[in-house]
Amino acid sequence: MFDSAPIIPQTRPLLQSPAFFRALTAAGQRPRRLSDDTLLTTRRLPGGLRLYQIPRSGTDPLALPDLVAEAGLTRRGFVISPDRPTPQLRRIGAIRVARSPGAIELPLDGDLSAGLDGLWRHRLAHARDQEVTVKRSNLPMDPGHWIFGSNTPRRTRSQRLPASVLTLAYAAANPGDAKLFTAHIGQTRIAAMLFLLHDDGATWHMFRSTPHGHIRAAHYLLMWSAMTWLADNRYARLDLGPVTGPAPYTASFRMGTGALVRPLGDVWAWWPPLHRVSAPTRRMDPKNPEQSGPGLPSAP
Protein backbone atom coordinates (compact mmCIF):
# COMPACT_ATOMS: atom_id res chain seq x y z
CA MET A 1 0.00 0.00 0.00
CA PHE A 2 1.19 3.51 -0.72
CA ASP A 3 2.74 5.61 2.03
CA SER A 4 0.79 8.72 2.89
CA ALA A 5 1.47 11.97 4.67
CA PRO A 6 0.19 15.53 4.65
CA ILE A 7 1.96 17.60 2.04
CA ILE A 8 2.26 21.39 2.03
CA PRO A 9 -1.35 22.07 3.04
CA GLN A 10 -0.97 25.82 2.49
CA THR A 11 -0.67 25.34 -1.28
CA ARG A 12 -4.10 26.07 -2.74
CA PRO A 13 -5.40 23.35 -5.11
CA LEU A 14 -6.18 24.19 -8.72
CA LEU A 15 -9.95 24.03 -8.25
CA GLN A 16 -9.85 26.76 -5.59
CA SER A 17 -7.31 29.00 -7.30
CA PRO A 18 -7.92 32.47 -8.75
CA ALA A 19 -6.51 31.09 -12.00
CA PHE A 20 -9.30 28.51 -12.21
CA PHE A 21 -11.91 31.17 -11.44
CA ARG A 22 -10.59 33.23 -14.35
CA ALA A 23 -10.64 30.18 -16.62
CA LEU A 24 -14.26 29.35 -15.81
CA THR A 25 -15.27 32.94 -16.44
CA ALA A 26 -13.41 33.00 -19.76
CA ALA A 27 -15.18 29.76 -20.74
CA GLY A 28 -18.58 31.38 -20.26
CA GLN A 29 -19.34 29.88 -16.86
CA ARG A 30 -20.54 31.86 -13.86
CA PRO A 31 -18.49 30.79 -10.86
CA ARG A 32 -19.00 32.57 -7.56
CA ARG A 33 -16.86 33.33 -4.55
CA LEU A 34 -17.86 33.44 -0.93
CA SER A 35 -16.50 36.30 1.15
CA ASP A 36 -13.57 34.13 2.31
CA ASP A 37 -12.62 33.52 -1.39
CA THR A 38 -14.02 29.97 -1.48
CA LEU A 39 -14.82 29.21 -5.13
CA LEU A 40 -18.24 27.82 -6.07
CA THR A 41 -19.10 26.21 -9.38
CA THR A 42 -22.57 25.32 -10.62
CA ARG A 43 -24.09 22.15 -12.01
CA ARG A 44 -27.52 21.76 -13.56
CA LEU A 45 -29.41 18.54 -12.97
CA PRO A 46 -32.25 17.15 -15.12
CA GLY A 47 -35.34 19.22 -14.58
CA GLY A 48 -33.42 22.47 -14.30
CA LEU A 49 -32.33 22.07 -10.67
CA ARG A 50 -29.07 23.91 -10.07
CA LEU A 51 -26.60 22.85 -7.42
CA TYR A 52 -23.51 24.63 -6.22
CA GLN A 53 -20.30 22.64 -5.93
CA ILE A 54 -17.49 23.49 -3.52
CA PRO A 55 -14.47 21.54 -4.83
CA ARG A 56 -11.28 21.01 -2.80
CA SER A 57 -12.18 23.71 -0.29
CA GLY A 58 -10.29 24.35 2.93
CA THR A 59 -13.07 26.47 4.45
CA ASP A 60 -13.98 25.89 8.09
CA PRO A 61 -17.21 23.86 7.78
CA LEU A 62 -18.76 25.55 10.82
CA ALA A 63 -18.37 28.90 9.04
CA LEU A 64 -20.21 27.76 5.91
CA PRO A 65 -23.78 28.56 7.06
CA ASP A 66 -22.87 32.19 7.72
CA LEU A 67 -20.82 32.49 4.52
CA VAL A 68 -23.64 31.03 2.43
CA ALA A 69 -26.23 33.24 4.11
CA GLU A 70 -24.08 36.30 3.46
CA ALA A 71 -24.02 35.35 -0.25
CA GLY A 72 -27.81 34.88 -0.35
CA LEU A 73 -27.59 31.18 -1.23
CA THR A 74 -29.44 29.57 1.67
CA ARG A 75 -32.08 28.00 -0.61
CA ARG A 76 -29.56 26.25 -2.85
CA GLY A 77 -28.26 22.72 -2.57
CA PHE A 78 -24.52 22.12 -2.30
CA VAL A 79 -22.10 19.31 -3.08
CA ILE A 80 -18.97 19.75 -0.97
CA SER A 81 -15.66 17.96 -1.61
CA PRO A 82 -13.18 19.28 0.97
CA ASP A 83 -9.44 19.32 0.43
CA ARG A 84 -8.94 17.34 3.63
CA PRO A 85 -11.09 14.97 5.73
CA THR A 86 -13.79 17.13 7.32
CA PRO A 87 -16.22 15.08 9.44
CA GLN A 88 -17.35 18.32 11.10
CA LEU A 89 -19.63 18.86 8.10
CA ARG A 90 -22.13 16.64 9.91
CA ARG A 91 -22.56 19.42 12.42
CA ILE A 92 -24.17 21.70 9.84
CA GLY A 93 -26.49 18.96 8.56
CA ALA A 94 -24.41 17.72 5.61
CA ILE A 95 -24.72 14.07 4.58
CA ARG A 96 -21.78 12.07 3.27
CA VAL A 97 -22.68 10.59 -0.13
CA ALA A 98 -19.39 9.18 -1.45
CA ARG A 99 -15.84 8.38 -0.49
CA SER A 100 -12.98 10.32 -2.06
CA PRO A 101 -9.65 8.87 -3.18
CA GLY A 102 -6.43 10.36 -1.94
CA ALA A 103 -4.49 12.88 -3.99
CA ILE A 104 -1.01 12.03 -5.25
CA GLU A 105 1.22 15.03 -4.57
CA LEU A 106 4.92 15.65 -5.04
CA PRO A 107 6.71 18.24 -2.90
CA LEU A 108 9.21 20.06 -5.08
CA ASP A 109 11.82 20.90 -2.47
CA GLY A 110 15.01 19.01 -1.72
CA ASP A 111 16.78 16.52 -3.97
CA LEU A 112 14.17 15.29 -6.45
CA SER A 113 16.42 12.59 -7.86
CA ALA A 114 16.75 11.01 -4.41
CA GLY A 115 13.00 10.38 -4.34
CA LEU A 116 12.86 8.37 -7.57
CA ASP A 117 12.31 4.64 -7.21
CA GLY A 118 14.46 2.09 -9.01
CA LEU A 119 12.13 1.46 -11.94
CA TRP A 120 11.71 5.18 -12.48
CA ARG A 121 15.47 5.71 -12.62
CA HIS A 122 15.83 2.84 -15.09
CA ARG A 123 13.10 4.10 -17.42
CA LEU A 124 14.40 7.67 -17.25
CA ALA A 125 17.85 6.46 -18.26
CA HIS A 126 16.27 4.42 -21.06
CA ALA A 127 14.54 7.53 -22.45
CA ARG A 128 17.81 9.43 -22.41
CA ASP A 129 19.58 6.55 -24.18
CA GLN A 130 16.92 6.72 -26.93
CA GLU A 131 17.95 10.32 -27.67
CA VAL A 132 14.53 11.65 -26.71
CA THR A 133 14.56 15.44 -26.44
CA VAL A 134 12.05 17.65 -24.64
CA LYS A 135 10.90 21.15 -25.58
CA ARG A 136 8.91 23.43 -23.30
CA SER A 137 6.40 25.98 -24.58
CA ASN A 138 3.16 27.69 -23.71
CA LEU A 139 0.07 25.86 -24.94
CA PRO A 140 -0.89 27.19 -28.40
CA MET A 141 -4.41 28.60 -28.63
CA ASP A 142 -5.50 25.86 -31.00
CA PRO A 143 -8.56 23.67 -30.27
CA GLY A 144 -7.22 21.14 -32.77
CA HIS A 145 -3.87 20.79 -31.03
CA TRP A 146 -2.48 17.27 -30.98
CA ILE A 147 -2.59 16.90 -27.20
CA PHE A 148 -6.39 17.13 -27.22
CA GLY A 149 -6.60 13.92 -29.23
CA SER A 150 -9.84 13.39 -31.12
CA ASN A 151 -11.55 16.46 -32.51
CA THR A 152 -14.74 15.32 -30.76
CA PRO A 153 -15.10 17.52 -27.66
CA ARG A 154 -14.74 15.57 -24.44
CA ARG A 155 -16.39 16.85 -21.32
CA THR A 156 -14.74 16.78 -17.91
CA ARG A 157 -16.70 14.99 -15.20
CA SER A 158 -16.60 17.90 -12.79
CA GLN A 159 -17.28 20.88 -15.05
CA ARG A 160 -19.39 19.48 -17.91
CA LEU A 161 -17.33 21.47 -20.41
CA PRO A 162 -15.30 20.05 -23.28
CA ALA A 163 -11.77 19.54 -21.98
CA SER A 164 -10.27 21.57 -24.82
CA VAL A 165 -12.60 24.53 -24.16
CA LEU A 166 -11.79 24.78 -20.46
CA THR A 167 -8.08 24.17 -21.04
CA LEU A 168 -7.81 26.84 -23.72
CA ALA A 169 -9.82 29.21 -21.54
CA TYR A 170 -7.29 28.59 -18.76
CA ALA A 171 -4.42 29.38 -21.12
CA ALA A 172 -6.13 32.54 -22.39
CA ALA A 173 -7.09 33.83 -18.94
CA ASN A 174 -3.71 32.99 -17.37
CA PRO A 175 -1.02 33.78 -19.98
CA GLY A 176 2.05 31.61 -19.61
CA ASP A 177 0.49 29.30 -17.01
CA ALA A 178 -0.40 26.37 -19.30
CA LYS A 179 3.00 24.78 -19.89
CA LEU A 180 3.39 22.17 -22.60
CA PHE A 181 6.32 19.74 -22.51
CA THR A 182 6.75 17.87 -25.81
CA ALA A 183 9.05 14.90 -26.49
CA HIS A 184 10.64 14.40 -29.88
CA ILE A 185 12.85 11.98 -31.73
CA GLY A 186 14.59 14.27 -34.15
CA GLN A 187 11.76 16.45 -35.48
CA THR A 188 9.04 13.86 -34.82
CA ARG A 189 6.69 14.49 -31.91
CA ILE A 190 6.13 11.32 -29.89
CA ALA A 191 4.54 12.45 -26.60
CA ALA A 192 3.44 15.52 -24.65
CA MET A 193 2.36 16.56 -21.15
CA LEU A 194 0.46 19.68 -20.13
CA PHE A 195 0.78 21.30 -16.71
CA LEU A 196 -1.33 24.11 -15.28
CA LEU A 197 0.39 26.59 -12.97
CA HIS A 198 -1.50 28.26 -10.12
CA ASP A 199 -0.15 30.28 -7.21
CA ASP A 200 2.89 28.36 -5.94
CA GLY A 201 1.60 24.98 -7.17
CA ALA A 202 1.13 23.10 -10.43
CA THR A 203 -1.22 20.37 -11.62
CA TRP A 204 -0.56 17.65 -14.19
CA HIS A 205 -3.48 18.15 -16.55
CA MET A 206 -3.05 16.13 -19.75
CA PHE A 207 -0.84 13.52 -21.40
CA ARG A 208 -0.75 11.99 -24.85
CA SER A 209 1.71 9.59 -26.42
CA THR A 210 2.28 7.66 -29.60
CA PRO A 211 3.39 4.00 -29.53
CA HIS A 212 6.92 5.25 -30.21
CA GLY A 213 6.66 7.45 -27.13
CA HIS A 214 5.68 4.53 -24.91
CA ILE A 215 8.44 2.30 -26.25
CA ARG A 216 11.03 4.99 -25.59
CA ALA A 217 9.65 5.82 -22.11
CA ALA A 218 9.15 9.42 -23.18
CA HIS A 219 6.64 10.01 -20.36
CA TYR A 220 9.41 9.52 -17.80
CA LEU A 221 11.60 12.17 -19.38
CA LEU A 222 8.64 14.52 -19.81
CA MET A 223 7.66 14.25 -16.15
CA TRP A 224 11.25 14.64 -14.99
CA SER A 225 11.71 17.71 -17.18
CA ALA A 226 8.56 19.26 -15.74
CA MET A 227 9.47 18.39 -12.13
CA THR A 228 12.91 19.95 -12.36
CA TRP A 229 11.69 23.04 -14.21
CA LEU A 230 8.98 23.63 -11.62
CA ALA A 231 11.43 23.20 -8.75
CA ASP A 232 13.93 25.55 -10.39
CA ASN A 233 11.16 28.13 -10.69
CA ARG A 234 10.22 27.83 -7.00
CA TYR A 235 6.93 26.02 -7.29
CA ALA A 236 6.21 24.18 -4.06
CA ARG A 237 3.98 21.25 -5.02
CA LEU A 238 2.95 19.22 -8.05
CA ASP A 239 -0.55 17.72 -7.92
CA LEU A 240 -0.51 14.45 -9.87
CA GLY A 241 -4.22 13.75 -9.54
CA PRO A 242 -6.38 11.31 -7.56
CA VAL A 243 -5.19 7.79 -6.90
CA THR A 244 -8.12 6.10 -8.63
CA GLY A 245 -8.77 8.13 -11.73
CA PRO A 246 -9.30 9.23 -14.36
CA ALA A 247 -6.13 7.22 -15.10
CA PRO A 248 -5.62 4.86 -12.12
CA TYR A 249 -3.24 2.68 -14.13
CA THR A 250 -0.70 5.50 -13.88
CA ALA A 251 -0.60 5.39 -10.07
CA SER A 252 2.66 3.44 -9.93
CA PHE A 253 4.23 5.83 -12.44
CA ARG A 254 3.17 8.84 -10.39
CA MET A 255 4.20 7.33 -7.07
CA GLY A 256 7.60 6.45 -8.51
CA THR A 257 8.44 10.15 -8.65
CA GLY A 258 8.69 10.22 -4.86
CA ALA A 259 5.15 11.52 -4.45
CA LEU A 260 2.95 10.66 -1.49
CA VAL A 261 -0.78 10.14 -1.09
CA ARG A 262 -2.64 12.77 0.91
CA PRO A 263 -6.18 12.00 2.12
CA LEU A 264 -8.95 14.17 0.70
CA GLY A 265 -12.32 14.86 2.23
CA ASP A 266 -15.30 12.75 1.22
CA VAL A 267 -18.17 14.06 -0.90
CA TRP A 268 -21.01 15.64 1.08
CA ALA A 269 -24.49 16.84 0.12
CA TRP A 270 -25.84 19.83 2.00
CA TRP A 271 -29.03 21.86 1.96
CA PRO A 272 -28.57 24.89 4.26
CA PRO A 273 -32.10 24.82 5.77
CA LEU A 274 -31.17 21.46 7.33
CA HIS A 275 -28.79 23.36 9.58
CA ARG A 276 -31.75 25.04 11.27
CA VAL A 277 -33.25 21.65 12.06
CA SER A 278 -30.10 19.73 12.95
CA ALA A 279 -28.36 22.33 15.11
CA PRO A 280 -30.85 22.40 18.03
CA THR A 281 -31.26 18.62 17.87
CA ARG A 282 -27.54 18.04 18.12
CA ARG A 283 -27.12 20.46 20.99
CA MET A 284 -29.80 18.67 23.02
CA ASP A 285 -28.71 15.10 22.28
CA PRO A 286 -26.53 13.87 25.20
CA LYS A 287 -25.38 10.89 23.12
CA ASN A 288 -23.98 13.06 20.34
CA PRO A 289 -20.16 12.69 20.56
CA GLU A 290 -19.66 15.85 18.51
CA GLN A 291 -21.22 18.14 21.12
CA SER A 292 -17.96 18.93 22.86
CA GLY A 293 -15.89 21.86 21.61
CA PRO A 294 -17.08 25.10 20.06
CA GLY A 295 -20.81 25.58 19.71
CA LEU A 296 -22.49 25.65 16.35
CA PRO A 297 -22.85 29.01 14.64
CA SER A 298 -26.26 30.60 14.63
CA ALA A 299 -28.52 29.56 11.79
CA PRO A 300 -28.73 31.97 8.88
C-alpha positions as CSV (number, residue, x, y, z in Angstrom):
1,M,0.0,0.0,0.0
2,F,1.2,3.5,-0.7
3,D,2.7,5.6,2.0
4,S,0.8,8.7,2.9
5,A,1.5,12.0,4.7
6,P,0.2,15.5,4.7
7,I,2.0,17.6,2.0
8,I,2.3,21.4,2.0
9,P,-1.4,22.1,3.0
10,Q,-1.0,25.8,2.5
11,T,-0.7,25.3,-1.3
12,R,-4.1,26.1,-2.7
13,P,-5.4,23.4,-5.1
14,L,-6.2,24.2,-8.7
15,L,-10.0,24.0,-8.2
16,Q,-9.8,26.8,-5.6
17,S,-7.3,29.0,-7.3
18,P,-7.9,32.5,-8.7
19,A,-6.5,31.1,-12.0
20,F,-9.3,28.5,-12.2
21,F,-11.9,31.2,-11.4
22,R,-10.6,33.2,-14.3
23,A,-10.6,30.2,-16.6
24,L,-14.3,29.3,-15.8
25,T,-15.3,32.9,-16.4
26,A,-13.4,33.0,-19.8
27,A,-15.2,29.8,-20.7
28,G,-18.6,31.4,-20.3
29,Q,-19.3,29.9,-16.9
30,R,-20.5,31.9,-13.9
31,P,-18.5,30.8,-10.9
32,R,-19.0,32.6,-7.6
33,R,-16.9,33.3,-4.6
34,L,-17.9,33.4,-0.9
35,S,-16.5,36.3,1.2
36,D,-13.6,34.1,2.3
37,D,-12.6,33.5,-1.4
38,T,-14.0,30.0,-1.5
39,L,-14.8,29.2,-5.1
40,L,-18.2,27.8,-6.1
41,T,-19.1,26.2,-9.4
42,T,-22.6,25.3,-10.6
43,R,-24.1,22.2,-12.0
44,R,-27.5,21.8,-13.6
45,L,-29.4,18.5,-13.0
46,P,-32.2,17.2,-15.1
47,G,-35.3,19.2,-14.6
48,G,-33.4,22.5,-14.3
49,L,-32.3,22.1,-10.7
50,R,-29.1,23.9,-10.1
51,L,-26.6,22.8,-7.4
52,Y,-23.5,24.6,-6.2
53,Q,-20.3,22.6,-5.9
54,I,-17.5,23.5,-3.5
55,P,-14.5,21.5,-4.8
56,R,-11.3,21.0,-2.8
57,S,-12.2,23.7,-0.3
58,G,-10.3,24.4,2.9
59,T,-13.1,26.5,4.4
60,D,-14.0,25.9,8.1
61,P,-17.2,23.9,7.8
62,L,-18.8,25.6,10.8
63,A,-18.4,28.9,9.0
64,L,-20.2,27.8,5.9
65,P,-23.8,28.6,7.1
66,D,-22.9,32.2,7.7
67,L,-20.8,32.5,4.5
68,V,-23.6,31.0,2.4
69,A,-26.2,33.2,4.1
70,E,-24.1,36.3,3.5
71,A,-24.0,35.3,-0.2
72,G,-27.8,34.9,-0.3
73,L,-27.6,31.2,-1.2
74,T,-29.4,29.6,1.7
75,R,-32.1,28.0,-0.6
76,R,-29.6,26.3,-2.9
77,G,-28.3,22.7,-2.6
78,F,-24.5,22.1,-2.3
79,V,-22.1,19.3,-3.1
80,I,-19.0,19.7,-1.0
81,S,-15.7,18.0,-1.6
82,P,-13.2,19.3,1.0
83,D,-9.4,19.3,0.4
84,R,-8.9,17.3,3.6
85,P,-11.1,15.0,5.7
86,T,-13.8,17.1,7.3
87,P,-16.2,15.1,9.4
88,Q,-17.3,18.3,11.1
89,L,-19.6,18.9,8.1
90,R,-22.1,16.6,9.9
91,R,-22.6,19.4,12.4
92,I,-24.2,21.7,9.8
93,G,-26.5,19.0,8.6
94,A,-24.4,17.7,5.6
95,I,-24.7,14.1,4.6
96,R,-21.8,12.1,3.3
97,V,-22.7,10.6,-0.1
98,A,-19.4,9.2,-1.5
99,R,-15.8,8.4,-0.5
100,S,-13.0,10.3,-2.1
101,P,-9.7,8.9,-3.2
102,G,-6.4,10.4,-1.9
103,A,-4.5,12.9,-4.0
104,I,-1.0,12.0,-5.2
105,E,1.2,15.0,-4.6
106,L,4.9,15.7,-5.0
107,P,6.7,18.2,-2.9
108,L,9.2,20.1,-5.1
109,D,11.8,20.9,-2.5
110,G,15.0,19.0,-1.7
111,D,16.8,16.5,-4.0
112,L,14.2,15.3,-6.5
113,S,16.4,12.6,-7.9
114,A,16.8,11.0,-4.4
115,G,13.0,10.4,-4.3
116,L,12.9,8.4,-7.6
117,D,12.3,4.6,-7.2
118,G,14.5,2.1,-9.0
119,L,12.1,1.5,-11.9
120,W,11.7,5.2,-12.5
121,R,15.5,5.7,-12.6
122,H,15.8,2.8,-15.1
123,R,13.1,4.1,-17.4
124,L,14.4,7.7,-17.3
125,A,17.9,6.5,-18.3
126,H,16.3,4.4,-21.1
127,A,14.5,7.5,-22.5
128,R,17.8,9.4,-22.4
129,D,19.6,6.5,-24.2
130,Q,16.9,6.7,-26.9
131,E,17.9,10.3,-27.7
132,V,14.5,11.7,-26.7
133,T,14.6,15.4,-26.4
134,V,12.0,17.7,-24.6
135,K,10.9,21.1,-25.6
136,R,8.9,23.4,-23.3
137,S,6.4,26.0,-24.6
138,N,3.2,27.7,-23.7
139,L,0.1,25.9,-24.9
140,P,-0.9,27.2,-28.4
141,M,-4.4,28.6,-28.6
142,D,-5.5,25.9,-31.0
143,P,-8.6,23.7,-30.3
144,G,-7.2,21.1,-32.8
145,H,-3.9,20.8,-31.0
146,W,-2.5,17.3,-31.0
147,I,-2.6,16.9,-27.2
148,F,-6.4,17.1,-27.2
149,G,-6.6,13.9,-29.2
150,S,-9.8,13.4,-31.1
151,N,-11.5,16.5,-32.5
152,T,-14.7,15.3,-30.8
153,P,-15.1,17.5,-27.7
154,R,-14.7,15.6,-24.4
155,R,-16.4,16.8,-21.3
156,T,-14.7,16.8,-17.9
157,R,-16.7,15.0,-15.2
158,S,-16.6,17.9,-12.8
159,Q,-17.3,20.9,-15.0
160,R,-19.4,19.5,-17.9
161,L,-17.3,21.5,-20.4
162,P,-15.3,20.0,-23.3
163,A,-11.8,19.5,-22.0
164,S,-10.3,21.6,-24.8
165,V,-12.6,24.5,-24.2
166,L,-11.8,24.8,-20.5
167,T,-8.1,24.2,-21.0
168,L,-7.8,26.8,-23.7
169,A,-9.8,29.2,-21.5
170,Y,-7.3,28.6,-18.8
171,A,-4.4,29.4,-21.1
172,A,-6.1,32.5,-22.4
173,A,-7.1,33.8,-18.9
174,N,-3.7,33.0,-17.4
175,P,-1.0,33.8,-20.0
176,G,2.1,31.6,-19.6
177,D,0.5,29.3,-17.0
178,A,-0.4,26.4,-19.3
179,K,3.0,24.8,-19.9
180,L,3.4,22.2,-22.6
181,F,6.3,19.7,-22.5
182,T,6.8,17.9,-25.8
183,A,9.0,14.9,-26.5
184,H,10.6,14.4,-29.9
185,I,12.9,12.0,-31.7
186,G,14.6,14.3,-34.2
187,Q,11.8,16.4,-35.5
188,T,9.0,13.9,-34.8
189,R,6.7,14.5,-31.9
190,I,6.1,11.3,-29.9
191,A,4.5,12.4,-26.6
192,A,3.4,15.5,-24.7
193,M,2.4,16.6,-21.2
194,L,0.5,19.7,-20.1
195,F,0.8,21.3,-16.7
196,L,-1.3,24.1,-15.3
197,L,0.4,26.6,-13.0
198,H,-1.5,28.3,-10.1
199,D,-0.1,30.3,-7.2
200,D,2.9,28.4,-5.9
201,G,1.6,25.0,-7.2
202,A,1.1,23.1,-10.4
203,T,-1.2,20.4,-11.6
204,W,-0.6,17.7,-14.2
205,H,-3.5,18.2,-16.5
206,M,-3.0,16.1,-19.8
207,F,-0.8,13.5,-21.4
208,R,-0.8,12.0,-24.8
209,S,1.7,9.6,-26.4
210,T,2.3,7.7,-29.6
211,P,3.4,4.0,-29.5
212,H,6.9,5.3,-30.2
213,G,6.7,7.5,-27.1
214,H,5.7,4.5,-24.9
215,I,8.4,2.3,-26.2
216,R,11.0,5.0,-25.6
217,A,9.6,5.8,-22.1
218,A,9.2,9.4,-23.2
219,H,6.6,10.0,-20.4
220,Y,9.4,9.5,-17.8
221,L,11.6,12.2,-19.4
222,L,8.6,14.5,-19.8
223,M,7.7,14.2,-16.2
224,W,11.2,14.6,-15.0
225,S,11.7,17.7,-17.2
226,A,8.6,19.3,-15.7
227,M,9.5,18.4,-12.1
228,T,12.9,19.9,-12.4
229,W,11.7,23.0,-14.2
230,L,9.0,23.6,-11.6
231,A,11.4,23.2,-8.8
232,D,13.9,25.5,-10.4
233,N,11.2,28.1,-10.7
234,R,10.2,27.8,-7.0
235,Y,6.9,26.0,-7.3
236,A,6.2,24.2,-4.1
237,R,4.0,21.2,-5.0
238,L,2.9,19.2,-8.1
239,D,-0.5,17.7,-7.9
240,L,-0.5,14.5,-9.9
241,G,-4.2,13.7,-9.5
242,P,-6.4,11.3,-7.6
243,V,-5.2,7.8,-6.9
244,T,-8.1,6.1,-8.6
245,G,-8.8,8.1,-11.7
246,P,-9.3,9.2,-14.4
247,A,-6.1,7.2,-15.1
248,P,-5.6,4.9,-12.1
249,Y,-3.2,2.7,-14.1
250,T,-0.7,5.5,-13.9
251,A,-0.6,5.4,-10.1
252,S,2.7,3.4,-9.9
253,F,4.2,5.8,-12.4
254,R,3.2,8.8,-10.4
255,M,4.2,7.3,-7.1
256,G,7.6,6.4,-8.5
257,T,8.4,10.2,-8.6
258,G,8.7,10.2,-4.9
259,A,5.1,11.5,-4.5
260,L,2.9,10.7,-1.5
261,V,-0.8,10.1,-1.1
262,R,-2.6,12.8,0.9
263,P,-6.2,12.0,2.1
264,L,-9.0,14.2,0.7
265,G,-12.3,14.9,2.2
266,D,-15.3,12.7,1.2
267,V,-18.2,14.1,-0.9
268,W,-21.0,15.6,1.1
269,A,-24.5,16.8,0.1
270,W,-25.8,19.8,2.0
271,W,-29.0,21.9,2.0
272,P,-28.6,24.9,4.3
273,P,-32.1,24.8,5.8
274,L,-31.2,21.5,7.3
275,H,-28.8,23.4,9.6
276,R,-31.8,25.0,11.3
277,V,-33.3,21.6,12.1
278,S,-30.1,19.7,12.9
279,A,-28.4,22.3,15.1
280,P,-30.9,22.4,18.0
281,T,-31.3,18.6,17.9
282,R,-27.5,18.0,18.1
283,R,-27.1,20.5,21.0
284,M,-29.8,18.7,23.0
285,D,-28.7,15.1,22.3
286,P,-26.5,13.9,25.2
287,K,-25.4,10.9,23.1
288,N,-24.0,13.1,20.3
289,P,-20.2,12.7,20.6
290,E,-19.7,15.8,18.5
291,Q,-21.2,18.1,21.1
292,S,-18.0,18.9,22.9
293,G,-15.9,21.9,21.6
294,P,-17.1,25.1,20.1
295,G,-20.8,25.6,19.7
296,L,-22.5,25.6,16.3
297,P,-22.8,29.0,14.6
298,S,-26.3,30.6,14.6
299,A,-28.5,29.6,11.8
300,P,-28.7,32.0,8.9
